[in-house]
Structure formats: structure tokens, C-alpha cells
Amino acid sequence: MDTKNNNIDVSDSEATNLPEDTVAEALPPRPTSVEETGLSPLYLADLISRQLFEQGVLDLHQLSRSSALAGSVVEAICHQLRREGRAEVRGQAEGGALRFGLTELGRVAAQEALARDGYAGPAPVPLEAYTARVRAQALSDAGISRDRVMTAFGDTVIDPALLDQLGPGLHSGRAMFIHGEPGTGKSYIARRLVRLLPGEVLIPHAILAGGKAVRCFDPAVHSPLAPVDGEGEAASLLLAQGHDPRYVRCRRPCVVVGGELTMARLEVQYDSATHIHQAPIQLLANNGMLIIDDLGRQRMPPMELFNRWIVPLEERRDFLALANGYHFSVPFDVALVFSTNLDPLSLADAAFLRRIGYKIRFAPLNQDAYRQIWALQCRESGIPFDSTLVDFVIFELHARLGVPLLACHPRDLLGLAADHLRYWGGEAPDREVLAWAWQTYFGDFSESDRAGGDGNTSGRNAS
């Protein structure tokens, strides 16, 4: 396996290597009336009030862009606010559009609205509409063929038999458990699996549940295919086609979490300072992938983490709660991938592991694959390839010292060799440089170092 560029965000650029498909279903139409938004006039009035409170005086065009609502809807809500004495006309913009600002009564009402729900972004979509949208663009309808799998990994050194396990696993939509020694390329390949997810999806800016907006679109996770603010040729074309701008056209998401994962991130997040609800990571990953990397390194017992997934995996829906205790369910359409360096049986019992359909082991490389990765890494690093040096590393270092051939070693050893050449000068490494890189990479720890000290305090400063 080629392990170069381990930190690449495959949810963004990697997916472009395959032809783009279109959204499985027709784009949702843009609502032209308050009723068609699926939101109550009261909620929309509070949303517009919050935007005016935070942004000041705005004209109808500005309000339409910030709320992602049609001008006819915004105009109706603004007239409602005027009738209630919460807003007033503040003249006209250059284009002739009316400008609106809050009255003193409106500012008080807006502050009360912000205390109830601090969200002031694009209008949310109702929970029912979100549920229907997730089901319309389900992973199970995407279809993944063997040809697509081989094409997606055509530039990667990986055993085809391993791909023939990963492909059906992703196609099935069942959870996958990837395990093996550190450095075998598990995380790298797992992240690149997003290449296999065809098509595009619509992600709402927020969903409305229990009268509260739950922020769903996250630019750190989702990769838009058109400008998010409604500007630009691509976005204008979608609006002309009647696209509802409350949704953002994105590639299928890929969310990766590791040792930093906590149980709290699997529930709706609530910021008590801003009064804003944020979707949990599995909701952000809907219609895409969620990779739990470094399983067993989290700050909770693995079984506690596993137990959190039992119901979503079996029922394909997740149960969440808002800060006020309101409970609701959302579809769980996520390709869930667990990746670990630890023994699977040390993390979970056999009964739970049976619930995970695909257990895939990543093993050390054979010599031919190691040479291929070494050659690719040389080309990537601008280092001349020398087959005799690869044999030196394989037979004189790996074999003699009993170190397995792992996919990460060519990148790491050649990286250290390049550092040496830049420091001392030189165009290509030799055996001496590679031996230095090996010793620097693996260290030279004595038995006393491993035990935490040499037991000899002579020569140490007393404290």
C-alpha cells in the first residue's frame, strides 16, 4: 500500500478522480410561500428578527440571501413583523429594495428569541424533509462495482484481494472492522474509501427538531460543489432551476475521528453561551462514511463506544436529544468503519464482533509490494531510485533485525534520508545514510531505557 500523504483530506480532493454522478433524486424545489417552507410563520419571524438583531438594517435581497428564502417569503415575514410593531422600513437600497430594521419592541423580542434558540443562519429544513432527503440519496442506492473499486485504487499499491474485501463491505452498507499492525496503511486506505462513494448529496444548513435548529452543514467536514453563499454562476444556475438553497450540494462526506473522540461528540452538542445546537458526528456523516480511527485509544472503554452503535446499526436510525430533553430520531445511513492496531478480541467480545459483518486484516507487505512503494516514494520525493539500496534495507535491516515490512517505512525512512542530505549535502542517499535513517527512526533503546532507568544513580544530581 502506498502510504504517502497520510494527512490528505480525501473527502475533498480525492473524490474528483472519478466521474461525478448527479443527485439520485430531483433537486428539492425552492419554497415560494411560507407554507411551502414547512416552517411556521412564528419561527420564521423569530429567525428574521435574530438576523436583523445581529446584522443591523438589511434590505430584502440581503435578508433573502442570509435566510436562504425566496424574496416572496421574506417580504411576507417582514410585513408580519411590521404589523406586530417589531420592524420598520428604513428607506430603500440602491436597487429600490426596501430596507428593514428592528424597533425597540423588536429588539426586545429578538433578544428573547436568541435566548430560546441562538441560531441565526440560513433557514432550517423540517426534520421530516431531512429524513426524506437522506433516504432519497441513500448509500445503498449508489451501487459500487468491482471495476469502480479497481479504478479508484489504480494509483495505490495494495493487494487486489484486500480490495475485494473492502469493496463488498462498503457496498453492503454494513460496518467494517479493519485491524492490523501499526503502519500497515489501515488509516490511509480507510480514508481513501470515500473515492468509492459515487454521486453527490444535499446537506441542509440546519434541521428543525422540537422547535430548535440543529446546525448540520459543517465546512470542516462537507465539501460544497457550488458557492455556499448563493453567489456565483453554479449557484445561480441551481436557483434558476428552482433549487432550495437551504441545502448545500456536496460530495458524500467522510468524517474521521481518532483518540480525541468522546461520547459527548456522539450526541447533539449545545453551546450554553450561544444557545446553538450542533449535530453529532454521525449526523454530519449521513449518506457518507464515518471512520473511527485508533479504536481503543479513546477516553472511554471500547465496549461503551460499541454499545452506542448497536441500535443505529440494527435499526438504521439514531435517537438524539436536545438540551431541553426533546427526543427525536434521524436516519442512520452511514458506512461505519472501525480501524485499530489492537487485537479485536481485546476490544470487544465475540458476540459484538459478529454484529460487524466485515472483519478485514491488514498484514505486512511482501518484498515486491515494498519495492513498489519505495519506488513511488522516491519519485514523490525527487530521490533517484536505486534497487540495490532497497535490497539493502530489506535484507540487511528488516530481515536481519526481524522488523516486518510495513507500508509506512519507505516514506518515513526516505523522509529522514532527505533530511540528512539537505543538512550534509548530497543528491542521493547511500547505505550509510539509510543506516543512519534507520537508527534515527527506530532508536537505540537499551533494556534500562525500556525499564524506565538504568538503576544507577551515580552521576545524577540529587534533588
N, C-alpha and C positions, 0 to 999 in steps of 0.2 A: 504493500500500500504506500502510496505517495503521501507523505505527511507534511509537505511544505505548506506554509501559510496557514498554520493551525488556527489562527485567530480571525480568519476571514469571516465576514458576515454573509453566510450563504443565503440567508433569507432575502438578500437584496440583489447582489450582482450575479451569483451563480445561476439563479433560475433563468437567466436570459440566454443560456446556452442552448435551450430547447425552444422549439416554436411555441409562440403564445397561442393559447386557445381562448375562446370567448367565454363569458359568464354562462353557466349552464342554463339559466333561465333569463327571460327578458328583464331589462333594467326596470326597477320599480318606477312607476310614474311619479312625477313631481306633483304634490298636492297643490291644488289651486284654490282651495277653500279651507276654512278652519276644520270643518267636519272631516275632510279627506286626510288631514294630518293624523287623525286618531288621538289627538290631544285635546284636552278641554280648553275652552276659552280662558278659564281662570288660570290654568297652568301657563298658557302662552302669554297672558297678560303679565304674570309674575316674571317670566323669562325675559320679556322685552324690558320690563322695569329694571331688572337686575343689570341688563346690558346698558341701559341709559344711565343708571347709577354709577357704573364703573367707567363708562367711556364718555359721559357728558352728552352734549347735544349732537344728535345724529339725524341725517336725512333718511328718507325711506329706502334709498338704494343701499346706504350703509347698513341699515338695520336688516335689510333683506340678505345681504352677504354675511353678516355676523350671526344671524339666526338660521341661515340656510333655508329660508322660507320664501315662497313666492311673494312678489310685491303686493298682490291682492290680499294675501293672508296678513301680512304685516300692516297694511293700511287698515284692514278691518280691526285689528287689535289696537292700533294706535287711536282710532276713533273711539273704541271702547274705553281706553284709558282717559281720553278727553272727556267723555260723558261722565266718568266717575270722578273727574277732577284730579286725576293723578298725573296727567301730562298736558302740555300745552304746545301750540305751534310757536316756533321761534324763527319765523321767516322762511325764506326759500334758499335752496342751494343754487349754484350757478346754472345747473341744468333745469331748474324750475321745480325740483322735488321739494316737498315740504320738510322742514327740519323740526324735530320734536325734542323737548326737554321735560324733565320732571318738575312738577310743582312741589311745594313744601309737603303737601299731603302725600304726593307720590314718592318723595324721598323717604318719608317715614315708612310707607308701605313697602318700598323696595328693601329697606333695611330689615324689616320683618321677614320678607321673602328670602333674603340672603341667610337669615338665621335658621330658616327651615330647610333650605337647600341652597348651598353656595354655588352651584353650577350655573354659569352664565355663558356657555358656549353655544355652538350650533344646536338647534332643537333636537331632542332625542326622538327615537322611534319607539312606539309602544312595544312592550315585551312580546305580545302576540305576533307583531310584524317581524321582530327579530327572530323568533322561533321559526316562523315560516321561511325566512330568508336562509337561515342556517341549513334547514332541511332541503331547500331547493338547490344548494350548492355543496351537498354532502360529498365527503371523500369517497364514499362507496360508489358514487355515480361517475367518478372521474375515470377509473379504469387505468391500469398500469400493465403494459405488456413487457415481455422479456426484451424485445428489441429496444424499447424505450430505456429500460434499465441499462442495457449494454452501451447504448449511445451516451447516456448521461455520465457513465463512468469510463468512457473510452480513453480519457486522458489520465486515468488513475491506475497505478499498479496494484491490482487486487485479484485474488483468486476468483475466477468466474463461479465456482461452486459456492463461494460465500455470497456473491450477488444473487445466486439462485435461491438463497435462503432469505435474504433481506427483501428482495422484490416481492415475493408472495406475502411476506409478513406485512409489508406496507400496504399491499393491495387488499389484504383481508380487513384492515382497519383494527385488528387486534393488537394488544400490547406486545411489545418485543423486549426481551431481556438480553442485552449484549454484555458479555463478560470476557475477561482475559487479562493477561499481564499488562502492567503499565507500559505504554509506549508502543502497543500493537496497532494503534490507529483507530481505536474504537470511537473516540470523540470526533475525530476528523471525518470519518466515514459517516457517522450518525448525522453530523451537521449537513453533509452533502446529500443526504437522502431527500432533502427538500427539493433537489433537482427533479425528483421523480413525481412531484405533485403538479399535475397539469392545470392549466386554466388560471382564472383569476377569481377573486371573491369580492363581495361588497361588505365593508366593515362600517357599522354605524359609529358616528362620533360618540353617541351615548344611547343607552336604552333606558326607558322609563319603567320602573318597577315600584309599586306601592307609593306612587306619587313622588318618588325621588329619582333623579337622574344618576345613572351609574356610568361613569366615563369608560368608554370601550376602546376607541381608537387611540393607539399609542405610537407615536412616530419612532420610538426606540425599538419597536417590535414590527410594526407594519410598514410595508414598502409601497407607497402610493404609485399608481401608474399615470396619474394626472395631478396637476397642482391642487393642493388641498383647499386653498382659499377661494376656489371658484373662478380664478383668473387663468388666462392662457387659452390657446387655441383648442387643446384637447378638452379642457373643461367646458368651454363654450359650446363645443360640438355636442357634448353629453347633455347640456342644458337644452340645446335646440332639439335633441331627441326626447326630451321630457324626463331626463334622469333626475331622481330625487337627490339633491346634494347633501341630504342628511347622512348619506352613505358615501364612503370613500372607496374607489376602485383600487384594489391592492393585489399583489401576489399572495398566494397562500402563505400564511405566517409560519414561522419557525421560532419557537421560544426555547431558549437553552438556559437552564439553571443548574447550579452545582452545589458546592458545600455551603453556600450562603443561604440556601433555601430554608425557610422556616414554615411551620404550619400556618402562621398568620397570613402568609402570601397566597395560600390556597383558599382564603376566604375574602369576601368583599372588604377592601380597605376603606377606612373612614378617617379623614383628617378633621379633628375636632376644631382646629383653628380656622380652616376654610369652609367647613361643613360640606365637603365634597366626597362622594363615594367613587372609588376606583375599582374596576373589575379585577378579579384574581387572575393569576397567570393562565389557568386552564381556559378561562373565558376569552382571554386575549388570543389563545392558540386555536380557538374553534375553527373548523374547516382546514386545519393545518396540522403541525407537529408540535409536540411538547417533549423535550429531551431532558430527563433527569440525569445529569452527569455526576460522576463521582459519588454514586449511590453508596451509602454507608458512612459518608463523611459529614452528613448534615448534623445539626444540633438536636435532632430528635431520633429516637430509636427507629430503625428501618421498618419494623412492623407497624409502628404508628403511622408512618407515611404510607405503607401499603394499604392499611385498613381504610385510609381516606379515599382510596380509589376503588374499593370493592363495589359500591353501589353504582358509581358512574360507569365502570367497565361493564357491569352486567345489564344495567337498565338504559345505558346510553343517554342518561340525563344526570344533571348535577343539582344539588339542593344548596341554596345560598340564603344568607340573611343580611338585612340592612342593619345599621346601627340601632335603629329603633325597634328591632326584633321582628320586622316583617320578613316572612319567609317566602321564597319563590323558587321555581325550578327553571333551568335553561337546558337546551340540548347539549350533550357532550359528544361532539363529533371531532375527536382528537386522535391522531396517531401518537400513542404514548410510548416512548422509548426510554427504558432504563439502561444505564451504562455504568459498569462498575469494574474495579480492579480486584475486588474481593471475591471469595468463594461464595457463590449464590446460596448454598445451604447454611452459611453463617449469617445470612441476612434475613432469610425467610424460611418457613417450613415447607415441606414438600406439598402440602395441601394448597398453600397460596400459589406456589410456583406453577401448579397445574392450571391455575386460572389464567396464567400468561401463556398464550398459545405458542410463542416462538422464543426459544432459548438458543442464542447463537454465540458460539465461542470464537474469539479472535486468537489465533495462535501465532507464535513467532514465524518469521519468514524462512523460506528455503534460500539457498545461495543465489539462484538465478534472479529471484524477485529482489533480493538485497542489492545485487549488482544493477538492476534496472533503476531502482530508486536512487542509488549512488550516482548513476549517470544523469538522471533527471535533475538531481540536486546540484551537480556540477554545472550543468547548463544554466540552471536558475541563478547560481552564484557567480557565474563567469569564471569558473575554475576549470582548467584543462582536465579532461578525463584521462586517467591512466589506469588500465586494467590491472597492472602489476601492484598498484597501491591498494586497489580493492581487495585483491587476493591477500596482501599483507594484513589488512585489517581483519579479513575473515579468518584466515588460518593462523596468523601469528598472535592476534589479540583475542578475538572472540573465541576461537576453538581452544587455544592454549589455556585461556583463563576461565573457560566454561561459561561465557556470557552469551545468552541466546541472541539471535539476530532479530532485532526489533525494528519496526518501520521508522521510529524516531531517530535512530542512531546516525544514519547518513547526514541528515540535516544538522543535527547537533554537533557531530564531530567536524564536519566541513565548516560549520559556522565558527567553531573555535580555531580551526586551522586558518581561516581567512583573517581572524583577529590577529593571530600570530604573524601572518605575512604583512599585514598593514603596519604592525608595530616594528618588526625587524627588517621589513623589506623583502621583496621576492614576488614572483609571479605565480608559482605553483608549489604546492606542498610536497614534501618528500617523506620518507619513512620516519625521520627524526621529528618532523613537525607533527605528523599524525600520532606518533607515540606520545608526544607532549600533550596533544589534544586529548588523547585517551586518558592519560593520567590526570589531567585537569578536570575532565568530565566525570570520571568515576571516583576520583580522590584516592588517597593512600592512607586509609584509616587503619590504625593498629588495633589490637584487641583491647588495649586500655582505653582507646578513644571510644570504641563501641560500648564499653562498660561505663563510660562517663568520667574516667580519670585513670591515672596510672598508679594510684595508691601511694605515690612517693611525694611527700610534701616538701622535700628538701629543695631549696632554691625558690620556693614560693614565699611571697610576702605574707607574714602573719597579719591578720586583721582582728 
